[in-house]
Amino acid sequence: MRKRILHKTIIYLFLLIGAIFILLPFAWMISTSLKPSNEVLIMPPKWIPSKLVWENYKIAFRSAPFKRYFINSIFVAAMVTIGELITTILAAFAFSRIKFKGRDILFSILIATMMVPSEVLIIPNFVTLSKLGWIDSYKALIIPWCASIYAIFLLRQYFLGIPEQLYYSAKIDGCSDIKFLWLIMVPLAKPALITLAILKIIGSWNSFMWPLIVTNSEHMRTLPVALSAFSSEAGTDYNILMAAATMNIIPVFIIYLILQKHIVAGVSRTGIKG
């Protein structure tokens, strides 16, 4: 009994330490967003401001066209998520149910491309989009991210867990592949699809490097890129920057709170980690 209590105590202690390390930057961000300028960089850090400066949020909102950035972020995240779900569903179904020559070799090649760091692809992708004339457009922000090998792999594994007899029974009854996919496979894979959609929305919402590279004009930029406007050669207003960063994460945080049950369910069924 004592060993069991000690074991649980050690586990909770490690979880508590991990949670503190994860939440500390968020606590500093929110605390700094409410500090007056003279308390931002003092050492040791002052976690509770002497007075709450809500004006920092007003200044941050006025310093950049946040309404435009907000609309761009929502539109890009929605389109990228829809695009990835469509390509992922079709590809995962093809690799899990349709038998064609070279299927396994092609899938192995696709999996091997996951070993290539995404940073290596930035320049080739930028050159390609430049030649297509897509720089500084929604096409540059959306189309390159409408397919994910990682998502295809995960959904394929989920599809393989669905009994194959269902597919052959439907084929005997005259059901086409597309009809079987949308009427049977997709509803059965709903937890995995919701998880992939949520992870994609969060990833797209927080994306910084790619929107910064492929957009030139202010009206095409997204919220994370807007944060760079608060740093200049003259310095950085950290309290204003943290106020803008806090506003940036609020929508994603709300989405997570609403859909966290689906995330947990999808992770437990598909084995998604990280």
C-alpha positions in Angstrom: 0.0 0.0 0.0 2.8 2.4 1.0 4.7 1.6 -2.2 1.6 2.3 -4.3 1.1 5.7 -2.6 4.8 6.5 -3.0 4.6 5.5 -6.7 1.6 7.8 -7.3 3.2 10.7 -5.3 6.4 10.5 -7.5 4.3 10.4 -10.7 2.2 13.4 -9.6 5.4 15.3 -8.6 6.9 14.8 -12.0 3.7 15.9 -13.7 3.5 19.0 -11.5 7.1 19.9 -12.3 6.4 19.4 -16.0 3.3 21.5 -15.9 5.1 24.3 -14.1 7.8 24.4 -16.8 5.2 24.4 -19.6 3.0 27.1 -18.0 5.8 29.4 -16.8 6.3 31.1 -20.2 2.5 31.7 -20.5 2.4 33.1 -17.0 5.3 35.5 -17.9 3.6 36.5 -21.1 0.3 37.4 -19.4 2.1 39.1 -16.5 4.3 41.1 -18.8 1.3 42.2 -20.9 -0.1 43.9 -17.9 3.1 45.6 -16.6 4.2 49.2 -16.9 7.3 49.7 -19.1 9.7 50.2 -16.2 8.8 46.8 -14.7 9.3 44.6 -17.8 13.0 43.8 -17.6 13.8 44.2 -14.0 15.7 41.3 -12.3 14.7 39.2 -10.6 11.4 39.2 -12.6 8.4 40.7 -10.9 5.6 38.3 -11.5 2.8 40.5 -10.2 2.7 44.0 -11.6 2.5 46.9 -9.2 -0.5 48.0 -11.2 -2.5 46.4 -14.0 -1.9 48.4 -17.2 -4.9 47.3 -19.5 -3.9 50.2 -21.8 -1.2 47.9 -23.2 -3.9 45.9 -25.0 -5.4 49.0 -26.5 -2.0 50.2 -27.7 -1.2 46.8 -29.2 -4.6 46.7 -31.0 -4.1 50.2 -32.5 -0.5 49.6 -33.5 -1.4 47.1 -36.3 -4.5 46.2 -38.4 -5.4 43.3 -36.1 -8.9 43.0 -37.7 -7.3 42.3 -41.1 -4.7 39.9 -39.6 -7.5 38.1 -37.7 -9.6 37.6 -40.8 -6.5 36.3 -42.7 -5.6 33.9 -40.0 -9.1 32.5 -39.8 -9.5 32.1 -43.5 -6.1 30.5 -44.0 -6.5 28.1 -41.1 -10.0 27.1 -42.3 -8.9 26.5 -46.0 -5.7 24.7 -45.1 -7.6 22.4 -42.7 -10.3 21.6 -45.3 -7.8 21.0 -48.0 -5.7 18.7 -45.9 -8.7 16.7 -44.7 -9.8 16.1 -48.3 -6.4 15.1 -49.6 -5.7 13.0 -46.5 -9.0 11.1 -46.7 -8.6 10.2 -50.4 -4.9 9.2 -50.0 -5.4 7.2 -46.8 -8.3 5.3 -48.4 -6.3 4.6 -51.6 -3.3 3.3 -49.5 -5.5 1.2 -47.2 -8.2 -0.3 -49.4 -7.5 0.0 -53.1 -5.0 -2.5 -54.5 -2.8 -1.2 -57.3 0.6 -2.0 -58.6 3.5 -0.4 -56.6 1.1 0.8 -53.8 3.4 -0.3 -50.9 6.5 1.1 -52.6 4.9 4.4 -53.3 3.7 4.6 -49.7 7.2 3.8 -48.4 8.6 6.6 -50.6 6.1 9.0 -49.1 6.9 8.0 -45.6 10.6 8.4 -46.4 10.0 12.1 -47.3 9.1 12.7 -43.7 12.8 12.4 -42.9 13.4 15.6 -45.0 13.4 18.7 -42.6 10.8 21.2 -43.6 13.4 24.0 -43.5 15.1 22.4 -46.5 12.0 22.8 -48.6 11.4 26.5 -47.9 13.7 27.8 -50.7 12.5 25.3 -53.5 8.9 26.0 -52.5 9.5 29.8 -52.6 11.1 29.6 -56.0 8.3 27.5 -57.4 5.6 29.9 -56.1 7.6 32.8 -57.4 7.6 31.3 -60.9 3.8 30.7 -60.6 3.3 34.3 -59.5 1.6 33.3 -56.3 3.8 35.3 -53.9 1.8 37.6 -51.6 -1.5 35.8 -52.3 -3.8 33.4 -50.4 -2.7 30.6 -52.8 0.8 30.8 -51.4 -0.4 30.7 -47.8 -2.9 27.8 -48.4 -2.0 25.4 -51.2 1.5 24.2 -50.1 0.0 23.0 -46.8 -3.0 21.2 -48.1 -1.3 17.8 -47.9 0.5 16.1 -45.1 2.3 12.7 -45.2 2.0 12.5 -41.4 -1.8 12.9 -41.5 -2.0 10.4 -44.4 0.0 7.8 -42.4 -2.1 8.2 -39.3 -5.5 8.1 -41.1 -4.3 5.1 -43.1 -3.5 3.2 -39.9 -7.0 4.1 -38.6 -8.6 2.9 -41.8 -6.7 -0.4 -41.6 -8.3 -1.0 -38.2 -11.8 -1.0 -39.8 -12.7 -4.6 -40.7 -12.0 -5.3 -44.4 -15.2 -7.3 -44.6 -17.2 -4.1 -44.6 -15.5 -3.0 -47.8 -16.1 -6.3 -49.6 -19.7 -6.5 -48.4 -20.4 -3.0 -49.7 -18.7 -3.9 -53.1 -20.9 -7.0 -53.4 -24.0 -4.8 -52.9 -22.8 -2.5 -55.7 -21.4 0.3 -53.6 -18.7 2.4 -55.4 -15.4 3.3 -53.7 -16.3 6.9 -53.3 -19.8 6.1 -51.8 -18.2 3.6 -49.4 -15.6 6.1 -48.4 -17.9 9.0 -47.6 -20.9 7.0 -46.2 -19.0 4.4 -44.1 -15.3 5.0 -43.6 -15.4 8.8 -42.9 -18.1 8.5 -40.2 -16.3 5.7 -38.6 -13.0 7.7 -38.6 -14.6 10.8 -37.1 -12.5 10.9 -33.9 -9.2 10.7 -35.9 -10.5 13.3 -38.4 -11.5 15.7 -35.7 -8.1 15.3 -34.0 -6.2 15.9 -37.3 -8.4 19.0 -38.0 -7.8 20.5 -34.5 -4.0 19.9 -34.8 -4.0 21.5 -38.3 -5.9 24.5 -37.1 -3.5 25.1 -34.2 -0.5 24.5 -36.5 -1.8 26.8 -39.2 -2.8 29.5 -36.7 0.6 29.6 -35.1 2.6 29.4 -38.4 5.1 32.2 -38.6 8.0 31.6 -40.9 6.1 30.7 -44.1 3.6 33.6 -44.0 6.5 36.0 -43.2 8.4 34.7 -46.3 5.6 34.6 -48.9 3.8 37.8 -48.0 5.0 41.3 -48.7 2.0 43.5 -48.2 0.4 44.3 -44.8 -3.1 43.2 -45.9 -2.0 39.6 -46.6 -0.2 38.9 -43.3 -1.5 36.8 -40.5 -1.6 37.3 -36.7 1.8 35.7 -35.8 3.5 37.8 -38.4 2.0 40.9 -36.9 3.9 40.3 -33.7 7.2 41.1 -35.6 5.9 44.6 -36.1 6.5 45.3 -32.4 10.3 44.8 -32.7 12.5 47.4 -34.5 16.1 48.6 -34.5 15.1 51.0 -31.8 14.2 48.2 -29.5 11.2 46.1 -28.4 8.2 47.1 -26.3 7.9 43.8 -24.5 4.7 44.7 -22.6 3.0 45.7 -25.9 4.4 42.7 -27.7 3.2 40.3 -24.9 -0.3 42.0 -25.0 -0.4 41.3 -28.8 0.8 37.7 -28.2 -1.8 37.1 -25.6 -4.5 38.3 -28.0 -3.0 35.9 -30.6 -3.4 32.8 -28.5 -6.9 33.4 -27.1 -8.8 32.0 -30.1 -6.7 28.8 -30.2 -7.0 28.4 -26.5 -10.8 28.7 -26.7 -10.9 26.1 -29.5 -8.8 23.8 -27.4 -11.1 24.2 -24.3 -14.2 23.5 -26.4 -12.8 20.5 -28.3 -10.3 19.0 -25.8 -12.5 15.8 -25.3 -12.3 15.1 -29.0 -8.5 15.6 -28.9 -8.1 13.1 -26.1 -10.4 10.6 -27.8 -8.6 10.9 -31.1 -5.2 10.7 -29.6 -6.1 7.6 -27.6 -7.5 5.8 -30.7 -4.9 6.8 -33.3 -1.8 6.8 -31.1 -0.9 10.4 -32.0 1.9 11.6 -29.8 3.6 14.9 -29.4 
